[in-house]
């Protein structure tokens, strides 16, 4: 089977037995069946992309250890299976990044059920956009945050530190993953506004709570306790939320444009 056919099947919405438009509501069992179908597609996509990642995992480990003085040679394994565990973890995280378009599509398709055909076509804009923002977030973490955080942590208290591969790679991949997810916020808010689940007015009213939530998230995922690194995490989160508000207004106007044009006439 050609790879294009495989991708089309992965991206195809799972049948729910409803109509093409909003249609009748699904029962609990139908929701569970749809969830199972989408999870199978997500798992299949992860298996394929993780298997592909095996071919360049060694190169990725060199990239991830670059912020350390001495690279991967600065790490010291203790357990017998530690190195293979690191290899698998990096391969899996790389697989998640490569499979992100499929994952985003399937998640949005399940969270926002009953999409019309036009709304499903609109996902072909949202999905690449959200995936690209995820990559931007990963790059931001790697090029901006890690060069500041890693030397600070390694040199703290002037105690010689030789990190274990499992702890260092786990720390780096977790941070990059969550920052990448945070960068998808504007595109997700845009889509949810376009399908009518939220409005820009709602986002504006919840701004103070969003800032508080962003501060909590930044404190949770910041690798250090100093305010500099926390600001490096929190500032982009706040900016991304504001970008999401702007995109929500754009989506709101697009959704209500026919009605607004009719009112003007």
N, C-alpha and C positions, 0 to 999 in steps of 0.2 A: 504494500500500500504506500503511495507517495506520502512524503512528510507533510505536504500541504493538506492532504485529506485527513491525516491524523490531527493536525492543528485545528482544522475546521470542526472536527468532531469534539475536540476538547472545548472549543469556544462556543459550541452550539448550546442553547438553553435547554435545560432538562424539561421534557414534557410534563405538564402538571394536570393534563386532562381538562383544562379550562378553555375558555374561548380566547381568541387572539387579542381582543380588547381586554378591558378590566375583568370581564367575565365573572362567573360565580365564585364565591369563596371556597377555598379548599378545606377539607376536613383535617383533623390532626394527623390521621394516618397518611393522607396525601402529602402533607408537609414533611412528615418523616421520610416518606419515599423519595420526595424531591431532595431532601437533605442528604440522604444516602447516595443518590445519583451524583450530586455535586461533589460530595466528599470523595467519591471514587475517581472522578475526573481530576480533582486536585491532587489526590495521591498518585495517580498515574503520571500527571505532569511532573510532580516532584521526583518520582523514580527516574523518569527520562532525563531531566535536567541534572540531577545529582550524578547519574551515570556518566553524562557528558563532562561533568566537572572533574571527574577522576583524571582526565587527560592533562589538566593544567593546575591541579591542586598544589603541587610542589612550588610552582611559580607564585601562586597566591600566598602561600606561607611566607615566601621571601618578602612579598609586599607587606604583609601584615606585621612582620617583625622588623621592618625598616625603621620605625621610630625608636627602636632600641639601639643603643650604642653597641655595635658588633653584630647586629642582625640576629639570625636564628642561633648563632653560636653563643649568644649571651644567655640562652635558655639552658636549663639543666633538668632533664627528666629524672624521676625517682622510681615510678612504677614501671613494670615491664610492658604493660599495655598502653602506657600514657601516649606514646608517639602515634600509635595507630588510632587512638581515640581522637587525637588532635586532627589527624588526617581526615577522619570521617566527619568531624564537626565542620571543618572548613569546606569539605565537599558538599555537605548538606546545606550550609549557609549560602554557598555559591549557587546551589540548585534552587533555593528559595528565591534568590535574586533573579535568576533566569526564568523561573516559572511565575514571577510576579504578575505579568499580564493575565495569565489564566486564573491565578488565585483571586485577583481583584475582580475579574469578570464574574466568577462563580459566586463570590461572597456578595457582591452587589445584586446579582440576580436572585439570590435567596433572600437577602434582607429586604429588598424592594420587589415583592411579588406582583404579578399581574401587570407587567409592563406591556404597553402597546408595541406594535411592530416598530413605530417611529422611535419610541423610547429605547428599544433594544438596539436599534441602529446607532443611537446617540452614544451608547456605551463604547463604540469603536473610537470615539474621540476621548472619552473620559478614561478608559483603560490605559491607552498609551501615555496619556498625560500623567496619570497617577503613578505609573511605572517609572516614567522619566523623573518625576519628582522624588521617588524613592531612591533612585540612583544619585540624584543631586544631594539628597540628605546623607547618603553613605559617603559621598565624596567630601561633603562639608565636615563630617566627623573625622575622616581620615586626614585631610589636609589642614584643617583648622584646629580641631579639638585635640587629637592625639599628640601632635608635636608639642603641645603645651602640657597636657595631662601626664603623659608617660614620663618625661624627665623629672617632673615635679614629684611623682610618686616614687620613682626609683631613687632619687637623691634625698628624700625626706629623712630628716634626723641624721643625715650623713652616715647612715648604716649601709655597708655593702649589701647589695641585693642581687640575687641571681634567680630570676623568676622561673617557675615551672612552666612548661609548654601549655599544660591544661589550664592553669589559672590565667596566664597571660592571654592566650588565644580566646578563652571563654570571655574574659573581660572585654577584649577588643571587639569580638563579633557581636556580643550582646549590645554594646554601646552603639555600634554601627547599625544594627538591625532596628533598634528602637528609634534612633534619630531618623533613619530612613522612613519608618512608618509615620513619624510626626510630620515629615515633609509632604506627605500625601494629603494632609488635612485640607488645603484649599480646593483641590480637585474633587474630593469627596463632598465637601460642603456645597460646591457648585452643582454637582449631580443631584444631591438630595433636595436642593432648592428648585432645580429644574423639574423634578418629578412632583414637587409640591409637598414634600414631607416637612420641610422647614422653610422659614422666610427670613429675609435680611432683617426685618424688624425684630424677630425673635433673637437673632444672633447679636444684634446691638444691645438688646435688653439684658442678655446674658453675658455681656462683655466682662463685667467685674468678676463674675464667677469663673469665666474662662481664664482670666489672668491668674486668679488664685489657683485654679487647677493646673495651669501651666507651671506655676511656681512649685507646686507639689511634685509634678512629674519631673521637673528639672532637678529638684533636690533628690529624687529617687534614683535617677539614672546618671547624675553627675558622678564621675569617678573620684572626685576629691571633695573635701569639705570647705575649700576656700571659695570666697564669693566670686572670684574671677571666672573659674570654670563653670560655676553655676550660672553666671550671667551669659557666658558663651552658649549655654544650652537654652536658657529661658528666653533670651532676646529673639532668636529665630522662631521659637514657638509662638510668641506674641505677634511677631510680624506675620507669620504664616496664618494666624487666626484672622488678622486684619485683611490680609489678601483674600482669605476665604469669604469675608463679609462683602468685599468688593465684587468678587465673582458671583456671590449669591445674588447681589443686586442685578448683575448682568443676566443671570439665569432667570430671575423673577420677571425682568422686562421681556425676555425672549418668550417665556411661557405665556405671559399675559398680553403680548403684542397685538394679537387679533382683537382682543376686547378693548384695549386702549385705542387702537385705530378706529374701532367702531364708535367709541365714545366721542372721539374728536369730530367725527362726521355728524 
